[in-house]
């Protein structure tokens, strides 16, 4: 009986350790909602998930920012600011500003992008 009690009382600690070692974005987003936002906002006109179009593929974006603590905030600013970007053709234009103003929805979208392997 005591062994079972010890194991059961250690389970929450073990779960906490496992969660603390996971990337923050890995457990904090809704993938279905993130992809739905991406599609509704028309992001796939210029970006592919796996293939580069006028803009980089989202898997490339995730790889570029993987492990960088400022990644999420940088990408949120990018989709909200309309700053100038260089297209694959070499031309420059202002990045289209995301239409939604729901900060949680934008953050979820970025977390979904950053989760791509």
DSSP file (Angstrom, degrees, kcal/mol; ACC not computed):
  #  RESIDUE AA STRUCTURE BP1 BP2  ACC     N-H-->O    O-->H-N    N-H-->O    O-->H-N    TCO  KAPPA ALPHA  PHI   PSI    X-CA   Y-CA   Z-CA
    1    1 A X     >        0   0    0      0, 0.0     4,-1.9     0, 0.0     5,-0.2   0.000 360.0 360.0 360.0 -44.5    0.0    0.0    0.0
    2    2 A X  H  >  +     0   0    0      1,-0.2     4,-2.6     2,-0.2     5,-0.2   0.890 360.0  54.8 -62.4 -38.5    2.7    2.5    0.9
    3    3 A X  H  > S+     0   0    0      1,-0.2     4,-2.5     2,-0.2    -1,-0.2   0.921 108.1  49.6 -61.1 -42.3    4.5    2.1   -2.5
    4    4 A X  H  > S+     0   0    0      1,-0.2     4,-2.4     2,-0.2    -1,-0.2   0.887 110.9  50.2 -61.8 -38.7    1.2    2.9   -4.3
    5    5 A X  H  X S+     0   0    0     -4,-1.9     4,-2.5     2,-0.2    -2,-0.2   0.918 110.4  48.8 -66.2 -43.7    0.8    6.0   -2.2
    6    6 A X  H  X S+     0   0    0     -4,-2.6     4,-1.4     2,-0.2    -2,-0.2   0.923 112.9  47.7 -62.9 -44.8    4.3    7.2   -2.8
    7    7 A X  H  X S+     0   0    0     -4,-2.5     4,-1.0     1,-0.2     3,-0.2   0.923 112.9  48.4 -62.5 -44.4    3.9    6.7   -6.6
    8    8 A X  H  X S+     0   0    0     -4,-2.4     4,-0.6     1,-0.2     3,-0.4   0.880 111.0  49.8 -65.0 -38.0    0.5    8.4   -6.6
    9    9 A X  H  < S+     0   0    0     -4,-2.5     4,-0.4     1,-0.2    -1,-0.2   0.745 109.8  52.4 -74.7 -20.7    1.9   11.4   -4.6
   10   10 A X  H  X S+     0   0    0     -4,-1.4     4,-2.5    -3,-0.2    -1,-0.2   0.681  89.2  82.0 -84.1 -18.5    4.8   11.7   -7.0
   11   11 A X  H  X S+     0   0    0     -4,-1.0     4,-2.6    -3,-0.4     5,-0.2   0.899  89.3  49.3 -57.6 -46.3    2.6   11.8  -10.1
   12   12 A X  H  X S+     0   0    0     -4,-0.6     4,-2.3     1,-0.2    -1,-0.2   0.900 112.1  49.5 -62.2 -37.1    1.8   15.5   -9.9
   13   13 A X  H  > S+     0   0    0     -4,-0.4     4,-2.2     2,-0.2    -2,-0.2   0.925 111.3  48.7 -65.3 -43.8    5.4   16.4   -9.4
   14   14 A X  H  X S+     0   0    0     -4,-2.5     4,-2.3     1,-0.2    -2,-0.2   0.910 111.0  50.5 -61.8 -42.6    6.4   14.3  -12.4
   15   15 A X  H  X S+     0   0    0     -4,-2.6     4,-2.5     1,-0.2    -1,-0.2   0.901 109.5  51.2 -61.8 -41.3    3.7   15.9  -14.5
   16   16 A X  H  X S+     0   0    0     -4,-2.3     4,-2.2     2,-0.2    -1,-0.2   0.903 109.7  49.6 -63.7 -41.6    4.9   19.4  -13.5
   17   17 A X  H  X S+     0   0    0     -4,-2.2     4,-1.2     2,-0.2    -2,-0.2   0.920 111.2  49.2 -63.5 -44.3    8.5   18.5  -14.5
   18   18 A X  H >< S+     0   0    0     -4,-2.3     3,-0.6     1,-0.2     4,-0.5   0.932 112.6  47.4 -61.7 -46.2    7.3   17.2  -17.9
   19   19 A X  H >< S+     0   0    0     -4,-2.5     3,-1.0     1,-0.2    -1,-0.2   0.864 108.2  55.5 -64.0 -36.0    5.3   20.3  -18.5
   20   20 A X  H 3< S+     0   0    0     -4,-2.2    -1,-0.2     1,-0.2    -2,-0.2   0.754 105.4  52.8 -69.7 -23.0    8.1   22.6  -17.5
   21   21 A X  T << S+     0   0    0     -4,-1.2    -1,-0.2    -3,-0.6     2,-0.2   0.529  92.2  91.3 -90.8  -5.1   10.5   21.0  -20.0
   22   22 A X  S <  S-     0   0    0     -3,-1.0     5,-0.1    -4,-0.5     2,-0.0  -0.612  91.1 -97.4 -86.2 147.9    8.1   21.5  -23.0
   23   23 A X    >>  -     0   0    0     -2,-0.2     3,-1.2     1,-0.1     4,-0.6  -0.371  33.8-121.6 -59.5 144.1    8.2   24.6  -25.2
   24   24 A X  H >> S+     0   0    0      1,-0.3     3,-0.9     2,-0.2     4,-0.6   0.879 110.9  51.6 -58.6 -39.9    5.6   27.2  -24.0
   25   25 A X  H 34 S+     0   0    0      1,-0.2     4,-0.3     2,-0.2    -1,-0.3   0.680  94.1  75.1 -72.8 -14.8    3.9   27.3  -27.4
   26   26 A X  H <4 S+     0   0    0     -3,-1.2    -1,-0.2     1,-0.2    -2,-0.2   0.807 110.3  23.3 -69.1 -28.2    3.6   23.5  -27.5
   27   27 A X  H << S+     0   0    0     -3,-0.9    -1,-0.2    -4,-0.6    -2,-0.2   0.407 111.7  70.1-115.7   1.3    0.8   23.3  -25.0
   28   28 A X  S  < S+     0   0    0     -4,-0.6     2,-0.3    -3,-0.2    -2,-0.1   0.237  84.7  68.5-111.3  15.0   -0.8   26.8  -25.2
   29   29 A X        -     0   0    0     -4,-0.3     2,-0.7    -3,-0.1    79,-0.1  -0.883  68.7-126.0-134.8 164.1   -2.5   27.0  -28.6
   30   30 A X     >  -     0   0    0     -2,-0.3     4,-2.5     1,-0.2     5,-0.2  -0.929  20.0-164.9-108.4 106.2   -5.5   25.6  -30.5
   31   31 A X  H  > S+     0   0    0     -2,-0.7     4,-2.5     1,-0.2     5,-0.2   0.877  87.0  51.7 -62.2 -40.9   -4.1   24.2  -33.8
   32   32 A X  H  > S+     0   0    0      1,-0.2     4,-2.0     2,-0.2    -1,-0.2   0.929 113.4  44.3 -63.7 -44.7   -7.5   24.0  -35.5
   33   33 A X  H  > S+     0   0    0      2,-0.2     4,-2.4     1,-0.2    -2,-0.2   0.884 111.9  53.9 -67.3 -38.5   -8.3   27.6  -34.7
   34   34 A X  H  X S+     0   0    0     -4,-2.5     4,-2.1     1,-0.2    -2,-0.2   0.929 111.4  43.8 -61.7 -46.1   -4.8   28.8  -35.7
   35   35 A X  H  X S+     0   0    0     -4,-2.5     4,-2.2     1,-0.2    -1,-0.2   0.867 111.6  54.7 -68.1 -34.9   -5.0   27.2  -39.1
   36   36 A X  H  X S+     0   0    0     -4,-2.0     4,-2.8    -5,-0.2    -2,-0.2   0.907 108.4  48.7 -63.8 -41.2   -8.6   28.5  -39.5
   37   37 A X  H  X S+     0   0    0     -4,-2.4     4,-2.5     2,-0.2     6,-0.2   0.929 109.5  53.0 -61.8 -45.9   -7.4   32.0  -38.8
   38   38 A X  H  <>S+     0   0    0     -4,-2.1     5,-1.8     1,-0.2     6,-0.5   0.906 114.1  41.9 -55.4 -45.9   -4.6   31.6  -41.4
   39   39 A X  H ><5S+     0   0    0     -4,-2.2     3,-1.1     1,-0.2    -2,-0.2   0.916 114.3  50.1 -71.3 -44.0   -7.0   30.5  -44.0
   40   40 A X  H 3<5S+     0   0    0     -4,-2.8    -2,-0.2     1,-0.3    -1,-0.2   0.854 109.2  52.5 -63.9 -35.5   -9.7   33.1  -43.2
   41   41 A X  T 3<5S-     0   0    0     -4,-2.5    -1,-0.3    -5,-0.2    -2,-0.2   0.531 111.7-120.0 -80.0  -6.4   -7.1   35.9  -43.3
   42   42 A X  T X 5 +     0   0    0     -3,-1.1     3,-1.7    -4,-0.3     4,-0.4   0.700  65.6 142.5  78.1  19.2   -5.9   34.9  -46.7
   43   43 A X  G >>< +     0   0    0     -5,-1.8     4,-1.7     1,-0.3     3,-1.0   0.774  61.5  68.1 -64.1 -26.0   -2.3   34.3  -45.6
   44   44 A X  G 34 S+     0   0    0     -6,-0.5    -1,-0.3     1,-0.2    -5,-0.1   0.528  80.6  77.5 -76.5  -3.6   -2.0   31.3  -47.9
   45   45 A X  G <4 S+     0   0    0     -3,-1.7     9,-0.3     1,-0.1    -1,-0.2   0.877 115.4  16.8 -67.1 -36.1   -2.1   33.6  -51.0
   46   46 A X  T <4 S+     0   0    0     -3,-1.0     9,-3.2    -4,-0.4     7,-0.5   0.603 128.1  49.8-111.5 -17.4    1.5   34.5  -50.3
   47   47 A X     <  -     0   0    0     -4,-1.7     2,-0.3     7,-0.2    10,-0.2  -0.953  61.1-155.8-125.9 142.9    2.7   31.7  -47.9
   48   48 A X        -     0   0    0      3,-0.8    10,-2.7    -2,-0.4    11,-0.2  -0.739  22.7-130.4-103.8 163.2    2.5   28.0  -48.1
   49   49 A X  S    S+     0   0    0     -2,-0.3    10,-1.9     8,-0.2    11,-0.2   0.919 107.3   8.4 -75.2 -44.7    2.6   25.8  -45.0
   50   50 A X  S    S+     0   0    0      8,-0.2     2,-0.4     7,-0.1     7,-0.2   0.666 127.0  57.1-107.6 -23.4    5.2   23.5  -46.6
   51   51 A X  S    S-     0   0    0      5,-0.1    -3,-0.8     8,-0.0     7,-0.2  -0.905  78.7-117.9-120.5 141.3    6.2   25.4  -49.8
   52   52 A X        +     0   0    0     -2,-0.4     4,-0.2    -5,-0.1    -5,-0.1  -0.478  36.7 164.8 -69.7 139.1    7.6   28.9  -50.4
   53   53 A X  S    S-     0   0    0      2,-2.5    -6,-0.1    -7,-0.5    -7,-0.1  -0.025  73.2 -38.9-120.0-130.1    5.4   31.2  -52.5
   54   54 A X  S    S+     0   0    0     -9,-0.3    34,-1.1    -8,-0.2     2,-0.2   0.845 139.6  35.9 -65.9 -32.0    6.0   35.0  -52.6
   55   55 A X  S    S-     0   0    0     -9,-3.2    -2,-2.5    32,-0.2    -7,-0.3  -0.685 108.6 -77.8-112.7 170.0    6.7   34.7  -48.9
   56   56 A X        -     0   0    0     -2,-0.2    -1,-0.1    -4,-0.2    -5,-0.1  -0.254  50.4 -99.3 -67.4 154.4    8.5   31.9  -46.9
   57   57 A X    >>  -     0   0    0    -10,-0.2     4,-1.9    -7,-0.2     3,-0.6  -0.426  31.8-119.2 -66.7 147.7    6.7   28.7  -46.1
   58   58 A X  H 3> S+     0   0    0    -10,-2.7     4,-2.5     1,-0.3    -9,-0.2   0.816 115.0  58.1 -63.7 -29.3    5.4   28.6  -42.5
   59   59 A X  H 3> S+     0   0    0    -10,-1.9     4,-2.1   -11,-0.2    -1,-0.3   0.865 106.0  50.6 -66.7 -33.6    7.6   25.6  -41.7
   60   60 A X  H <> S+     0   0    0     -3,-0.6     4,-2.5   -11,-0.2    -2,-0.2   0.895 109.3  50.7 -67.2 -40.2   10.6   27.8  -42.7
   61   61 A X  H  X S+     0   0    0     -4,-1.9     4,-2.0     2,-0.2    -2,-0.2   0.937 110.6  48.9 -61.7 -46.7    9.4   30.6  -40.5
   62   62 A X  H  X S+     0   0    0     -4,-2.5     4,-1.1     1,-0.2    -2,-0.2   0.911 112.1  48.5 -60.3 -43.1    9.1   28.2  -37.6
   63   63 A X  H  < S+     0   0    0     -4,-2.1     3,-0.3     1,-0.2    -1,-0.2   0.897 109.5  52.9 -64.0 -40.8   12.6   26.8  -38.2
   64   64 A X  H  < S+     0   0    0     -4,-2.5    -1,-0.2     1,-0.2    -2,-0.2   0.878 119.0  34.2 -62.0 -39.0   14.1   30.3  -38.4
   65   65 A X  H >< S+     0   0    0     -4,-2.0     3,-2.3    -5,-0.2     6,-0.3   0.466  83.6 132.4 -99.0  -2.4   12.6   31.3  -35.0
   66   66 A X  T 3< S+     0   0    0     -4,-1.1     3,-0.1    -3,-0.3    -3,-0.0  -0.264  81.2   6.9 -55.7 127.8   12.8   28.0  -33.2
   67   67 A X  T 3  S+     0   0    0      1,-0.2     2,-0.6     2,-0.0    -1,-0.3   0.421  95.2 126.0  82.7  -1.4   14.3   28.5  -29.7
   68   68 A X    X   -     0   0    0     -3,-2.3     3,-1.7     1,-0.1     4,-0.3  -0.815  52.2-151.7 -94.7 119.8   14.3   32.3  -29.9
   69   69 A X  T 3  S+     0   0    0     -2,-0.6     4,-0.3     1,-0.3     3,-0.3   0.755  94.6  52.0 -62.7 -25.1   12.5   33.9  -27.0
   70   70 A X  T 3> S+     0   0    0      1,-0.2     4,-2.4     2,-0.1    -1,-0.3   0.467  81.7  99.6 -89.2  -1.0   11.5   37.0  -28.9
   71   71 A X  H <> S+     0   0    0     -3,-1.7     4,-2.5    -6,-0.3     5,-0.3   0.901  79.2  48.1 -55.2 -51.4   10.0   35.0  -31.8
   72   72 A X  H  > S+     0   0    0     -4,-0.3     4,-2.2    -3,-0.3    -1,-0.2   0.936 115.2  43.5 -60.2 -49.1    6.3   35.2  -30.8
   73   73 A X  H  > S+     0   0    0     -4,-0.3     4,-2.3     1,-0.2    -1,-0.2   0.880 112.8  53.4 -65.5 -37.6    6.3   39.0  -30.2
   74   74 A X  H  X S+     0   0    0     -4,-2.4     4,-1.9     1,-0.2    -1,-0.2   0.918 112.0  44.1 -63.1 -43.7    8.3   39.6  -33.3
   75   75 A X  H  X S+     0   0    0     -4,-2.5     4,-2.2    -5,-0.2    -2,-0.2   0.853 110.4  54.5 -72.6 -34.4    5.9   37.7  -35.5
   76   76 A X  H  X S+     0   0    0     -4,-2.2     4,-1.2    -5,-0.3    -2,-0.2   0.940 110.4  47.0 -61.7 -45.9    2.8   39.3  -33.9
   77   77 A X  H  X S+     0   0    0     -4,-2.3     4,-1.6     1,-0.2     3,-0.3   0.897 109.6  55.9 -60.5 -40.5    4.3   42.7  -34.6
   78   78 A X  H  X S+     0   0    0     -4,-1.9     4,-1.0     1,-0.2     5,-0.4   0.918 109.4  43.3 -60.5 -46.2    5.0   41.6  -38.2
   79   79 A X  H  < S+     0   0    0     -4,-2.2    19,-2.8     1,-0.2    -1,-0.2   0.689 120.1  43.4 -77.0 -15.7    1.4   40.6  -39.0
   80   80 A X  H  < S+     0   0    0     -4,-1.2    -1,-0.2    -3,-0.3    -2,-0.2   0.602 109.6  54.6-100.0 -13.6    0.0   43.7  -37.3
   81   81 A X  H  < S-     0   0    0     -4,-1.6    -2,-0.1    -3,-0.3    -3,-0.1   0.787  83.1-138.1 -98.7 -29.1    2.3   46.4  -38.6
   82   82 A X     <  +     0   0    0     -4,-1.0    15,-0.1    14,-0.2     3,-0.1   0.780  38.6 173.4  74.9  25.6    2.4   46.2  -42.4
   83   83 A X        -     0   0    0     -5,-0.4    12,-2.9    11,-0.2     2,-0.2  -0.199  41.0 -85.2 -65.7 161.9    6.1   46.6  -42.6
   84   84 A X  E     -A   94   0A   0     10,-0.3     2,-0.3     8,-0.1    10,-0.3  -0.461  48.7-173.1 -72.4 135.2    7.9   46.3  -46.0
   85   85 A X  E     -A   93   0A   0      8,-3.2     8,-2.1    -2,-0.2     2,-0.5  -0.916  24.1-121.0-126.7 154.6    8.9   42.8  -47.0
   86   86 A X  E     -A   92   0A   0     -2,-0.3     6,-0.2     6,-0.2     5,-0.1  -0.858  28.5-143.5 -97.8 125.9   10.9   41.5  -49.9
   87   87 A X    >   -     0   0    0      4,-3.4     3,-2.0    -2,-0.5   -32,-0.2  -0.352  28.4-103.9 -82.2 165.3    9.1   39.1  -52.2
   88   88 A X  T 3  S+     0   0    0    -34,-1.1    -1,-0.1     1,-0.3   -34,-0.1   0.763 122.3  60.7 -61.8 -23.7   10.6   36.1  -53.9
   89   89 A X  T 3  S-     0   0    0      2,-0.1    -1,-0.3   -35,-0.1     3,-0.1   0.590 120.2-109.8 -76.9 -10.5   10.6   38.1  -57.1
   90   90 A X  S <  S+     0   0    0     -3,-2.0    -2,-0.1     1,-0.4    -1,-0.0   0.196  79.9 125.7  98.8 -15.5   12.9   40.7  -55.5
   91   91 A X        -     0   0    0     -5,-0.1    -4,-3.4     1,-0.0    -1,-0.4  -0.324  52.8-136.5 -70.9 159.1   10.1   43.3  -55.4
   92   92 A X  E     +A   86   0A   0     -6,-0.2     2,-0.3    -3,-0.1    -6,-0.2  -0.937  30.2 157.0-117.8 143.5    9.3   45.0  -52.1
   93   93 A X  E     -A   85   0A   0     -8,-2.1    -8,-3.2    -2,-0.4     2,-0.3  -0.974  47.1 -84.5-154.5 164.7    5.8   45.7  -50.7
   94   94 A X  E     -A   84   0A   0     -2,-0.3   -10,-0.3   -10,-0.3   -11,-0.2  -0.568  48.2-114.7 -73.8 134.0    4.0   46.3  -47.5
   95   95 A X        -     0   0    0    -12,-2.9     2,-0.1    -2,-0.3    -1,-0.1  -0.489  38.4-103.7 -66.7 135.1    3.0   43.1  -45.7
   96   96 A X        -     0   0    0     -2,-0.2     2,-0.3     1,-0.1   -14,-0.2  -0.396  35.1-123.7 -62.7 132.1   -0.7   42.8  -45.5
   97   97 A X        -     0   0    0    -16,-0.1   -17,-0.2    -2,-0.1   -18,-0.1  -0.620  27.2-109.4 -80.8 134.4   -2.0   43.6  -42.0
   98   98 A X        -     0   0    0    -19,-2.8    -1,-0.1    -2,-0.3   -56,-0.0  -0.375  21.9-142.6 -62.6 138.9   -4.1   40.9  -40.4
   99   99 A X  S    S+     0   0    0    -58,-0.1    -1,-0.1    -2,-0.1    -2,-0.0   0.864  73.1  87.7 -76.4 -37.6   -7.8   41.9  -40.2
  100  100 A X        -     0   0    0      1,-0.1    -2,-0.0   -63,-0.1   -59,-0.0  -0.340  52.8-168.6 -65.9 143.3   -8.7   40.4  -36.8
  101  101 A X        +     0   0    0      5,-0.0     2,-0.9    -2,-0.0    -1,-0.1   0.305  50.7 118.8-109.6   4.9   -8.0   42.6  -33.8
  102  102 A X     >  -     0   0    0      1,-0.2     4,-2.3     2,-0.1     3,-0.3  -0.630  51.5-159.9 -75.8 106.7   -8.5   39.8  -31.3
  103  103 A X  H  > S+     0   0    0     -2,-0.9     4,-2.7     1,-0.2     5,-0.2   0.859  89.6  53.0 -58.8 -38.5   -5.1   39.6  -29.6
  104  104 A X  H  > S+     0   0    0      2,-0.2     4,-2.3     1,-0.2    -1,-0.2   0.887 109.6  49.0 -65.9 -38.1   -5.8   36.0  -28.4
  105  105 A X  H  > S+     0   0    0     -3,-0.3     4,-2.2     2,-0.2    -2,-0.2   0.904 112.8  47.1 -67.4 -41.6   -6.6   34.9  -31.9
  106  106 A X  H  X S+     0   0    0     -4,-2.3     4,-2.3     2,-0.2    -2,-0.2   0.931 113.0  48.6 -64.7 -45.8   -3.5   36.5  -33.3
  107  107 A X  H  X S+     0   0    0     -4,-2.7     4,-2.6     1,-0.2    -2,-0.2   0.903 110.7  51.3 -61.2 -42.0   -1.3   35.0  -30.6
  108  108 A X  H  X S+     0   0    0     -4,-2.3     4,-2.3     2,-0.2    -1,-0.2   0.911 108.7  51.7 -62.0 -42.6   -2.9   31.6  -31.2
  109  109 A X  H  X S+     0   0    0     -4,-2.2     4,-2.4     1,-0.2    -2,-0.2   0.937 112.0  45.7 -58.4 -48.4   -2.1   31.9  -34.9
  110  110 A X  H  X S+     0   0    0     -4,-2.3     4,-2.7     1,-0.2    -2,-0.2   0.893 111.4  51.8 -65.1 -40.5    1.5   32.7  -34.3
  111  111 A X  H  X S+     0   0    0     -4,-2.6     4,-1.1     2,-0.2    -1,-0.2   0.883 109.2  51.2 -63.9 -37.0    1.9   29.9  -31.7
  112  112 A X  H >X S+     0   0    0     -4,-2.3     4,-0.6     2,-0.2     3,-0.6   0.940 110.7  48.1 -64.4 -45.7    0.5   27.5  -34.3
  113  113 A X  H >< S+     0   0    0     -4,-2.4     3,-1.4     1,-0.2    -2,-0.2   0.938 111.1  50.6 -58.5 -47.0    3.0   28.7  -36.9
  114  114 A X  H 3< S+     0   0    0     -4,-2.7    -1,-0.2     1,-0.3    -2,-0.2   0.701 102.7  62.0 -66.2 -19.0    5.9   28.4  -34.4
  115  115 A X  H << S+     0   0    0     -4,-1.1    -1,-0.3    -3,-0.6    -2,-0.2   0.638  77.4 113.0 -81.0 -13.5    4.8   24.8  -33.5
  116  116 A X    <<        0   0    0     -3,-1.4    -3,-0.0    -4,-0.6    -4,-0.0  -0.338 360.0 360.0 -65.1 136.3    5.3   23.5  -37.1
  117  117 A X              0   0    0     -2,-0.1    -1,-0.1   -55,-0.0   -58,-0.1   0.412 360.0 360.0 -92.4 360.0    8.2   21.1  -37.4
